[in-house]
Amino acid sequence: MATHDSLINEASLRAHPDGVALALQLPWYRSLWLSAINGFSLSIDGTEVPIENLRLELAGRTYSIPELREHWDTLWYLQDHALLVAGLDAPLEVGTMHEIEITADISIVYMQIKPGMYVPNTVHMTRTLTVTDREGPVATLLVEPTPPPEDRSDLPFDLGLTLYSATAEFAAGLYEFDSLLARVAEAGVGPGVEIVASQMVPSYPEVSDEFAAAWFKAFDKYGFQASCFAANLDMGRRRDADMNEDEEFEFTRILFLGAKRLGFPLVRIQSAKRGLIRRLIPLAEDLELKMAYEIHAPYGPNTPNIVQIREVYDEFGSPLLGFVADFSSTMHSMSPTLLRAVRKMGLDDEAVARMQAIWATDAPMFEQQNEFIGYLQGRGIDPGSLGPLARLAFNMHGHVPVEEWSDIMPQILHVHAKFYDIDDSGEEPAIDYGALVREFVRGGYRGYWSSEWEGHAFADLGEVDPIAMVRKQHDMIARYARQEKGR
């Protein structure tokens, strides 16, 4: 299922001697600490199950719902399914159908709004499900045929992808790490490979011997190149207090060591606090790692928070410091893939038009989010029915002018070539890739363009082959680069 609809599926309702259980998929695109879960609520056939009758089972351990916030060092790995067990007066029988209403309240503990406050993610789903005594097939892996790979050595920059592009398939277990890399090689995508560490590494934040062995085996087999190790800083994983600077440094140090172990030349960092950067520079020098802060929608190179980071960089003057340019920042319209998704989730034309009108304003992201949520509530529409999309729609789509990237071009160390769709004419309908290629070729950029298909946040699982989509995007980028080179 998509990120917005990934908590339960048609095979989730399981027989259990204590009553019934729901197999849960983590409703996010990366692994999270159990402390990120604020709570669950569950109703069966219109009757709410008391919180004291609910418990979560994960990796052989059992937790009451209130105590989840205390387990800041226990990772819910993206590919692991947890069981939400509901104690009932009598077990539900296999084969019976029941209306299930479930809400998960989660804090994204690496997306800080202000100290002590983190981006919320509330997922509310209602499904009529049949009790089963076994796991069932949820979706079939879609693999589209791709043309033989072509030589792209003539391009002015290198191409690659982030494995994040296959989030939905990986989270559902349709790909394992090895089989995903095999599919990437088969489709002629690469050579650069980027990972989100908290998504791909089961032993996050550390890199285990087992993961390192699998990594190098695949790279030796397919000739990939490590491009970017995307690190997060889980500042709020202890819910009683944010990380202090010593804790932030130690957490980041572990991630840097993992990046070096896997052969990455660059780490995507998430904090550019002066004190932390001051302590990280000597570590990065020792490990020969570059550090790049990601500029992501709705921000651009000249928005005030990014200007502050540029000033920090100027203070240190280190060649190791730079930016990741994420093309979600420079969109001329909201993605048609998003608009299709919210329509499927029940929004009418008026609501969709209002969402686009709010997005087109220059209001800060949180004001846009709150205005849209207020609009939905005013119409009696539950924002939770959209999962995280009521908020993500505004921080996944920016409208900064393409030309602004030139203002920091020498400091752009890596590119997230974000896209949501490729239409029948071979174009991304919401992002002007011709203008982006022209700006970066003329600006002398020579790093990786790492394709990042984020349509998985909106599309249903099995609807699209993400690796085939990346291949189509590579073909588009190569076409524009050759046109620019030939001028």
C-alpha positions as CSV (number, residue, x, y, z in Angstrom):
1,M,0.0,0.0,0.0
2,A,1.0,3.6,-0.3
3,T,2.5,5.6,2.6
4,H,-0.9,7.2,3.2
5,D,-2.7,3.8,3.4
6,S,-0.2,1.4,4.8
7,L,-1.3,0.6,8.4
8,I,-3.6,-2.3,7.7
9,N,-4.6,-4.3,4.6
10,E,-7.2,-6.9,3.5
11,A,-5.2,-9.7,5.2
12,S,-4.5,-7.9,8.5
13,L,-7.3,-9.3,10.8
14,R,-5.9,-12.4,12.5
15,A,-7.4,-15.0,14.8
16,H,-6.0,-14.8,18.3
17,P,-6.9,-16.8,21.5
18,D,-7.3,-13.5,23.5
19,G,-9.7,-12.0,21.1
20,V,-8.3,-10.9,17.7
21,A,-5.1,-9.3,16.4
22,L,-4.3,-6.8,13.6
23,A,-1.0,-7.2,11.7
24,L,0.3,-3.7,11.3
25,Q,2.7,-2.2,8.8
26,L,4.5,0.9,10.0
27,P,2.6,3.8,8.3
28,W,5.8,5.7,7.4
29,Y,8.6,5.4,4.9
30,R,11.4,4.7,7.3
31,S,11.9,2.8,10.5
32,L,10.9,4.5,13.7
33,W,11.5,4.0,17.4
34,L,8.6,2.7,19.5
35,S,8.8,5.9,21.4
36,A,7.4,7.7,18.3
37,I,4.1,6.0,18.8
38,N,1.8,8.2,20.9
39,G,-1.0,5.6,20.8
40,F,-3.6,3.5,19.0
41,S,-7.3,3.4,19.2
42,L,-9.4,0.5,17.9
43,S,-13.1,-0.1,17.4
44,I,-14.6,-3.4,16.3
45,D,-18.1,-3.4,14.9
46,G,-18.7,0.0,16.4
47,T,-17.5,-0.8,19.9
48,E,-14.2,0.7,21.1
49,V,-11.7,-1.6,22.7
50,P,-10.5,-0.1,26.0
51,I,-6.8,1.0,25.9
52,E,-6.0,-1.4,28.7
53,N,-7.2,-4.3,26.5
54,L,-4.7,-3.4,23.7
55,R,-1.1,-4.5,23.5
56,L,1.6,-4.4,20.8
57,E,3.7,-7.4,19.9
58,L,7.0,-6.8,18.0
59,A,10.0,-9.0,17.5
60,G,8.9,-11.4,20.3
61,R,8.2,-8.7,22.9
62,T,4.9,-7.4,24.2
63,Y,4.2,-3.8,25.2
64,S,1.2,-2.0,26.6
65,I,0.2,1.0,24.6
66,P,1.0,3.6,27.2
67,E,4.5,2.3,27.7
68,L,5.5,2.5,24.0
69,R,6.7,6.1,24.5
70,E,9.3,4.9,27.0
71,H,11.0,2.5,24.5
72,W,13.2,5.0,22.7
73,D,15.9,2.5,21.9
74,T,13.6,-0.2,20.3
75,L,13.4,0.1,16.6
76,W,10.3,-0.8,14.6
77,Y,12.1,-1.8,11.4
78,L,10.3,-0.9,8.2
79,Q,9.9,-4.5,7.0
80,D,8.7,-5.9,10.4
81,H,5.0,-6.3,11.0
82,A,3.8,-5.7,14.5
83,L,0.6,-7.3,16.0
84,L,-1.9,-5.1,17.8
85,V,-3.7,-7.6,20.0
86,A,-7.2,-6.8,21.3
87,G,-8.4,-8.6,24.4
88,L,-12.1,-9.5,23.9
89,D,-14.7,-11.5,25.9
90,A,-14.6,-14.2,23.3
91,P,-12.2,-14.7,20.3
92,L,-13.5,-13.8,16.9
93,E,-14.0,-16.8,14.7
94,V,-12.0,-17.4,11.5
95,G,-14.1,-16.5,8.4
96,T,-16.3,-13.9,10.1
97,M,-16.4,-10.3,8.8
98,H,-16.0,-7.3,11.0
99,E,-15.8,-3.5,10.6
100,I,-12.5,-2.3,11.9
101,E,-11.8,1.3,12.7
102,I,-8.2,2.0,13.8
103,T,-6.2,5.2,14.4
104,A,-2.5,5.4,14.9
105,D,-1.0,8.6,16.4
106,I,2.7,9.0,15.6
107,S,5.3,11.7,16.1
108,I,8.0,12.0,13.4
109,V,10.8,12.4,15.9
110,Y,13.4,13.6,13.4
111,M,11.1,16.4,11.9
112,Q,11.2,19.1,14.6
113,I,8.8,22.0,14.5
114,K,10.3,23.6,17.6
115,P,12.1,22.2,20.6
116,G,9.9,19.4,22.1
117,M,7.4,19.5,19.2
118,Y,7.6,17.2,16.2
119,V,5.6,16.7,13.0
120,P,2.5,14.6,13.8
121,N,1.2,11.8,11.6
122,T,-2.2,10.5,12.4
123,V,-3.5,7.6,10.3
124,H,-7.2,6.7,10.5
125,M,-8.6,3.8,8.6
126,T,-11.9,2.0,8.4
127,R,-12.1,-1.4,6.7
128,T,-14.4,-4.4,6.7
129,L,-12.1,-7.3,7.1
130,T,-12.4,-11.1,7.4
131,V,-10.7,-13.0,10.3
132,T,-8.0,-15.3,8.9
133,D,-5.6,-17.7,10.5
134,R,-2.7,-17.1,8.1
135,E,-0.9,-14.4,6.2
136,G,-2.4,-13.7,2.8
137,P,-1.1,-12.2,-0.4
138,V,-1.7,-8.4,-0.4
139,A,-0.2,-7.4,-3.8
140,T,1.8,-8.8,-6.6
141,L,5.1,-7.2,-7.5
142,L,4.7,-5.3,-10.8
143,V,7.8,-5.5,-13.0
144,E,7.6,-3.7,-16.3
145,P,9.9,-4.5,-19.2
146,T,12.7,-2.0,-19.6
147,P,14.9,-1.5,-22.7
148,P,18.5,-2.7,-22.6
149,P,20.7,-0.2,-20.7
150,E,22.4,2.4,-22.8
151,D,25.9,4.0,-22.4
152,R,25.5,7.3,-20.5
153,S,29.2,8.1,-20.2
154,D,28.8,11.1,-22.4
155,L,26.6,13.0,-19.9
156,P,28.1,15.9,-17.9
157,F,27.0,14.3,-14.6
158,D,26.4,10.9,-13.2
159,L,23.0,9.2,-12.8
160,G,21.8,6.9,-10.0
161,L,18.9,6.4,-7.7
162,T,18.0,6.3,-4.1
163,L,16.5,2.9,-3.0
164,Y,13.9,5.1,-1.3
165,S,12.2,5.0,-4.7
166,A,10.9,1.5,-4.0
167,T,9.7,2.3,-0.5
168,A,6.2,0.7,-0.8
169,E,7.5,-2.5,-2.3
170,F,10.3,-2.8,0.2
171,A,8.1,-2.0,3.2
172,A,5.6,-4.7,2.1
173,G,8.3,-7.3,1.7
174,L,7.9,-7.6,-2.0
175,Y,11.7,-6.9,-2.3
176,E,14.5,-7.9,0.0
177,F,17.7,-5.9,-0.2
178,D,19.4,-8.3,-2.6
179,S,16.4,-8.6,-4.9
180,L,15.9,-4.9,-5.1
181,L,19.5,-4.3,-6.2
182,A,19.1,-7.1,-8.7
183,R,16.1,-5.3,-10.2
184,V,18.0,-2.0,-10.3
185,A,20.8,-3.7,-12.3
186,E,18.4,-5.4,-14.6
187,A,16.7,-2.1,-15.5
188,G,20.0,-0.5,-16.4
189,V,19.7,2.1,-13.6
190,G,22.8,3.4,-12.0
191,P,25.6,3.5,-11.4
192,G,25.0,5.5,-8.2
193,V,23.1,4.0,-5.4
194,E,21.9,6.0,-2.4
195,I,20.2,4.7,0.8
196,V,18.1,6.2,3.6
197,A,19.9,4.5,6.4
198,S,16.9,4.4,8.7
199,Q,14.9,2.6,6.0
200,M,17.4,0.0,4.7
201,V,19.6,-0.9,7.6
202,P,17.9,-3.3,10.1
203,S,20.5,-2.5,12.8
204,Y,20.1,1.3,12.4
205,P,21.8,3.5,13.4
206,E,24.8,1.1,13.3
207,V,25.8,-0.9,10.2
208,S,26.0,-4.6,11.0
209,D,28.5,-7.1,9.7
210,E,25.6,-8.9,7.9
211,F,24.4,-5.7,6.1
212,A,28.0,-4.7,5.1
213,A,28.6,-8.2,3.6
214,A,25.4,-8.1,1.6
215,W,26.2,-4.5,0.4
216,F,29.6,-5.3,-0.9
217,K,28.5,-8.6,-2.5
218,A,25.9,-6.8,-4.5
219,F,28.2,-3.9,-5.5
220,D,30.9,-6.3,-6.6
221,K,28.3,-8.2,-8.7
222,Y,26.6,-5.3,-10.4
223,G,29.3,-2.6,-10.5
224,F,27.3,0.0,-8.5
225,Q,28.8,3.1,-6.9
226,A,27.9,4.4,-3.4
227,S,26.6,7.9,-3.9
228,C,24.9,9.3,-0.7
229,F,24.2,7.9,2.8
230,A,21.1,9.7,3.9
231,A,21.2,10.1,7.6
232,N,18.5,11.3,10.0
233,L,18.9,12.9,13.4
234,D,16.2,11.5,15.7
235,M,16.4,14.4,18.1
236,G,13.1,13.5,19.8
237,R,13.3,9.8,20.2
238,R,13.5,10.3,24.0
239,R,10.1,11.8,24.6
240,D,11.0,13.4,27.9
241,A,13.7,15.6,26.4
242,D,15.3,16.5,23.1
243,M,18.8,15.3,22.4
244,N,21.5,17.6,23.7
245,E,24.6,18.4,21.6
246,D,26.6,15.5,23.0
247,E,23.8,13.1,22.2
248,E,23.4,14.6,18.7
249,F,27.1,14.2,18.0
250,E,27.3,10.6,19.2
251,F,24.2,9.6,17.2
252,T,25.7,11.3,14.1
253,R,29.1,9.8,14.7
254,I,27.7,6.3,14.6
255,L,26.0,7.1,11.3
256,F,29.2,8.6,9.9
257,L,31.1,5.5,10.8
258,G,28.5,3.4,9.0
259,A,28.7,5.5,5.9
260,K,32.5,5.2,5.8
261,R,32.2,1.4,6.3
262,L,30.0,1.1,3.2
263,G,32.2,3.3,1.1
264,F,30.0,6.4,0.8
265,P,31.8,9.7,0.0
266,L,28.9,11.9,1.2
267,V,26.4,12.0,4.1
268,R,23.1,13.8,3.9
269,I,22.9,15.6,7.3
270,Q,19.8,16.9,8.9
271,S,21.2,19.5,11.3
272,A,23.5,22.4,10.7
273,K,23.7,23.8,14.2
274,R,27.0,25.6,14.7
275,G,28.1,23.6,17.7
276,L,27.3,20.3,16.0
277,I,29.0,21.3,12.7
278,R,32.1,22.4,14.6
279,R,32.4,19.0,16.2
280,L,31.6,17.1,13.0
281,I,34.1,18.7,10.7
282,P,37.2,17.0,12.3
283,L,35.3,13.7,12.2
284,A,34.4,14.1,8.6
285,E,38.0,15.1,7.8
286,D,39.3,11.9,9.4
287,L,36.7,9.8,7.6
288,E,37.1,11.7,4.3
289,L,33.3,12.4,4.2
290,K,31.5,15.3,2.8
291,M,28.4,16.6,4.6
292,A,25.4,18.0,2.7
293,Y,22.3,19.5,4.2
294,E,19.2,18.7,2.2
295,I,17.2,21.7,0.7
296,H,13.7,20.2,0.4
297,A,10.3,21.6,-0.3
298,P,8.9,24.0,0.6
299,Y,12.3,25.7,1.1
300,G,14.8,27.0,-1.4
301,P,18.4,28.3,-1.4
302,N,17.2,31.8,-0.3
303,T,14.5,31.0,2.2
304,P,15.6,32.4,5.7
305,N,16.3,29.1,7.4
306,I,18.6,28.0,4.5
307,V,20.3,31.4,4.4
308,Q,21.2,30.9,8.1
309,I,22.8,27.6,7.2
310,R,24.7,29.2,4.4
311,E,26.0,31.7,6.9
312,V,27.1,28.9,9.2
313,Y,29.0,27.3,6.3
314,D,30.6,30.6,5.5
315,E,31.8,30.8,9.1
316,F,33.7,27.5,8.8
317,G,34.8,27.7,5.2
318,S,35.2,24.0,4.9
319,P,35.1,22.3,1.5
320,L,33.4,19.4,3.2
321,L,30.2,21.4,3.7
322,G,27.5,21.7,1.1
323,F,23.9,21.0,0.1
324,V,21.7,18.3,-1.4
325,A,19.4,20.0,-3.9
326,D,16.0,18.3,-3.8
327,F,13.8,19.2,-6.8
328,S,10.6,19.0,-4.8
329,S,11.5,22.6,-4.0
330,T,11.0,23.7,-7.6
331,M,7.7,22.5,-8.8
332,H,5.3,24.6,-11.1
333,S,2.2,22.7,-9.9
334,M,1.1,20.0,-7.5
335,S,1.7,16.5,-8.7
336,P,-1.2,14.9,-10.7
337,T,-0.3,11.7,-8.8
338,L,-1.1,13.4,-5.5
339,L,-4.4,14.9,-6.9
340,R,-5.5,11.4,-8.1
341,A,-4.7,9.9,-4.7
342,V,-6.7,12.4,-2.7
343,R,-9.6,12.1,-5.0
344,K,-9.6,8.3,-4.5
345,M,-9.6,9.0,-0.8
346,G,-12.8,11.0,-1.1
347,L,-12.0,14.6,-1.8
348,D,-14.3,16.3,-4.2
349,D,-13.4,18.9,-6.8
350,E,-14.0,21.8,-4.5
351,A,-11.6,20.4,-1.8
352,V,-8.9,19.6,-4.4
353,A,-9.2,23.1,-5.9
354,R,-8.9,24.6,-2.4
355,M,-5.8,22.5,-1.6
356,Q,-4.1,23.8,-4.8
357,A,-5.1,27.4,-4.2
358,I,-3.7,27.3,-0.7
359,W,-0.5,25.7,-2.0
360,A,-0.1,28.4,-4.6
361,T,0.1,31.1,-1.9
362,D,3.4,32.3,-0.3
363,A,2.2,31.5,3.3
364,P,4.6,29.4,5.4
365,M,4.1,25.6,5.1
366,F,2.6,25.1,8.6
367,E,0.1,27.9,7.9
368,Q,-0.9,26.2,4.6
369,Q,-1.3,22.9,6.4
370,N,-3.4,24.4,9.2
371,E,-5.5,26.3,6.7
372,F,-6.3,23.2,4.7
373,I,-7.0,21.1,7.8
374,G,-9.3,23.8,9.1
375,Y,-11.1,23.9,5.7
376,L,-11.6,20.1,5.8
377,Q,-12.9,20.3,9.4
378,G,-15.2,23.1,8.5
379,R,-16.7,20.9,5.8
380,G,-17.0,17.9,8.2
381,I,-14.2,16.0,6.5
382,D,-11.9,14.1,8.8
383,P,-8.3,15.1,8.0
384,G,-7.2,11.7,9.4
385,S,-9.0,10.0,6.5
386,L,-6.2,11.4,4.3
387,G,-3.5,9.9,6.5
388,P,-0.4,12.2,6.4
389,L,-1.4,13.7,3.1
390,A,-3.3,16.5,4.6
391,R,0.1,17.8,5.8
392,L,2.6,16.1,3.4
393,A,0.9,17.7,0.4
394,F,2.4,21.0,1.4
395,N,5.9,20.0,2.5
396,M,6.4,17.7,-0.6
397,H,5.7,20.4,-3.2
398,G,7.6,23.7,-3.3
399,H,7.4,26.5,-5.9
400,V,10.8,28.1,-5.7
401,P,12.2,29.4,-9.1
402,V,14.6,27.0,-10.7
403,E,17.1,29.8,-11.2
404,E,17.7,30.1,-7.5
405,W,19.8,26.9,-7.5
406,S,22.5,28.9,-9.3
407,D,23.0,31.0,-6.2
408,I,24.6,28.0,-4.4
409,M,25.7,25.9,-7.3
410,P,29.4,25.5,-6.1
411,Q,28.1,24.2,-2.8
412,I,25.6,21.6,-4.3
413,L,27.3,18.3,-3.6
414,H,24.4,15.9,-4.5
415,V,21.1,16.1,-6.3
416,H,17.8,14.4,-5.4
417,A,16.1,14.3,-8.8
418,K,12.7,14.1,-7.2
419,F,9.8,13.2,-9.4
420,Y,6.2,11.8,-9.0
421,D,5.3,10.7,-12.5
422,I,6.4,10.4,-16.1
423,D,3.6,11.0,-18.6
424,D,3.1,9.4,-22.0
425,S,5.3,12.1,-23.6
426,G,8.2,11.2,-21.4
427,E,7.9,14.3,-19.2
428,E,7.5,14.9,-15.5
429,P,4.2,16.9,-15.5
430,A,4.8,19.0,-12.4
431,I,8.5,19.7,-12.6
432,D,10.4,21.5,-15.4
433,Y,13.3,19.1,-15.9
434,G,14.4,20.8,-19.1
435,A,15.0,24.0,-17.1
436,L,16.7,22.1,-14.3
437,V,19.1,20.3,-16.6
438,R,20.0,23.5,-18.3
439,E,20.6,25.3,-15.0
440,F,22.9,22.6,-13.7
441,V,24.8,21.9,-16.9
442,R,25.5,25.6,-17.4
443,G,26.4,25.9,-13.7
444,G,29.1,23.3,-14.0
445,Y,27.5,20.7,-11.6
446,R,29.3,17.3,-11.9
447,G,28.0,15.1,-9.1
448,Y,25.2,12.6,-9.0
449,W,21.6,13.1,-10.0
450,S,20.0,10.5,-7.7
451,S,16.5,9.7,-8.9
452,E,13.9,9.8,-6.2
453,W,10.5,8.6,-7.2
454,E,8.1,9.7,-4.4
455,G,5.0,8.7,-6.2
456,H,4.9,5.7,-3.7
457,A,3.5,8.2,-1.2
458,F,0.4,8.5,-3.4
459,A,0.1,5.4,-5.6
460,D,-1.3,2.1,-4.5
461,L,1.1,-0.8,-4.1
462,G,1.3,-2.7,-7.4
463,E,0.1,0.2,-9.4
464,V,3.5,1.3,-10.7
465,D,6.9,-0.3,-11.2
466,P,9.1,2.3,-9.4
467,I,12.4,1.0,-11.0
468,A,10.9,1.2,-14.5
469,M,9.7,4.8,-13.6
470,V,13.3,5.7,-12.6
471,R,14.5,4.3,-15.9
472,K,12.1,6.5,-17.8
473,Q,13.2,9.5,-15.8
474,H,16.9,8.7,-16.6
475,D,16.0,8.6,-20.3
476,M,14.3,12.0,-20.0
477,I,17.3,13.5,-18.1
478,A,19.8,12.1,-20.6
479,R,17.7,13.5,-23.5
480,Y,17.8,17.0,-22.0
481,A,21.5,16.8,-21.1
482,R,22.4,15.9,-24.6
483,Q,20.3,18.6,-26.0
484,E,22.0,21.1,-23.8
485,K,25.5,19.7,-24.5
486,G,24.9,20.0,-28.2
487,R,24.1,23.7,-28.1
